[in-house]
Amino acid sequence: MPFPIIPVVSEVFGILRSWLQGRQKIQEATDERKAVLIKQEGDWDSIMASASVTSWKDEWLTILFSIPLIGAFIPSAVPTIRAGFEVLASMPDWYRYTLSVIVAASFGVRSVIGTLKAHADLQAAKAD
């Protein structure tokens, strides 16, 4: 056999081709999974939007947040409102973050949750 290296090179290229095909299949599966997740997220948003048509949750939160806003213009209510916010400020972080997540989820503000997490991480870093 004049060129004994040819079968070895051919075998190496075969292994390399199989590896590349496997990587391509993994990438295709990953892309397909991402597409399914994006579609499900869109479907979830639609489901939640249609469910909120008969829900008073958003209106309830809007009313609750409006009470101190309106009360700030009533001089006799200001001390009570101020005291209430002081009490809220003294609540544990987990409670305040939970309230924030509830409000963010209710109004569909997902980016707020990431901002809150970043703020919590920053506060934890300062405490260390």
SVG drawing of the C-alpha trace seen along z (x, -y; Angstrom):
<svg xmlns="http://www.w3.org/2000/svg" viewBox="-65 -71 69 73">
<polyline fill="none" stroke="black" stroke-width="0.4" points="0.0,0.0 1.7,-3.2 -0.2,-5.7 -1.0,-4.1 -1.9,-7.5 -5.0,-7.9 -7.3,-5.6 -6.1,-7.3 -6.9,-10.8 -10.2,-9.5 -11.1,-8.1 -10.1,-11.4 -12.3,-13.4 -15.2,-10.9 -14.9,-11.4 -14.7,-15.2 -17.8,-15.2 -19.7,-13.1 -18.8,-15.6 -19.8,-18.6 -23.1,-17.0 -23.7,-16.3 -23.0,-19.9 -25.3,-21.1 -28.1,-18.9 -27.5,-20.3 -27.7,-23.8 -30.9,-23.1 -32.5,-21.6 -31.4,-24.6 -32.8,-27.0 -36.1,-25.0 -36.4,-25.0 -35.8,-28.8 -38.5,-29.3 -41.0,-27.2 -40.2,-29.1 -40.7,-32.5 -44.0,-31.3 -45.1,-30.0 -44.2,-33.3 -46.3,-35.1 -49.2,-32.7 -48.8,-33.2 -49.0,-36.9 -52.2,-36.6 -53.7,-34.2 -52.9,-36.6 -54.2,-39.6 -57.5,-37.8 -57.8,-36.6 -57.3,-40.2 -60.4,-41.4 -62.6,-40.2 -60.0,-40.8 -60.0,-43.7 -56.4,-43.1 -54.9,-45.9 -57.6,-48.4 -57.3,-47.4 -53.5,-48.1 -54.1,-51.4 -56.6,-52.5 -54.2,-51.4 -51.3,-53.4 -53.6,-56.4 -54.6,-56.7 -51.3,-58.2 -51.0,-60.3 -54.3,-61.9 -53.8,-62.0 -50.6,-64.0 -52.8,-66.9 -54.9,-66.7 -52.9,-68.3 -54.5,-66.3 -53.6,-63.0 -49.9,-63.8 -48.7,-62.6 -50.5,-59.3 -49.2,-58.8 -45.7,-59.7 -45.9,-57.3 -47.2,-54.5 -44.2,-54.9 -41.8,-54.9 -43.3,-51.6 -43.0,-50.2 -39.4,-51.3 -38.7,-49.4 -40.1,-46.2 -37.7,-43.3 -36.2,-43.5 -37.9,-40.3 -41.3,-41.8 -40.7,-45.0 -39.3,-43.1 -42.2,-40.7 -44.6,-43.7 -42.6,-45.1 -42.7,-41.8 -46.5,-41.6 -47.0,-45.0 -44.6,-44.5 -46.2,-41.1 -49.7,-42.6 -48.9,-45.4 -46.7,-43.2 -43.5,-45.1 -41.0,-42.3 -38.0,-44.5 -38.7,-45.9 -38.1,-42.4 -34.6,-42.4 -34.0,-45.9 -35.1,-44.9 -32.8,-41.9 -29.9,-44.1 -30.8,-46.6 -30.9,-43.7 -27.5,-42.4 -26.1,-45.9 -27.5,-46.3 -26.1,-42.8 -22.7,-43.8 -22.7,-47.0 -23.6,-45.1 -20.6,-42.8"/>
</svg>
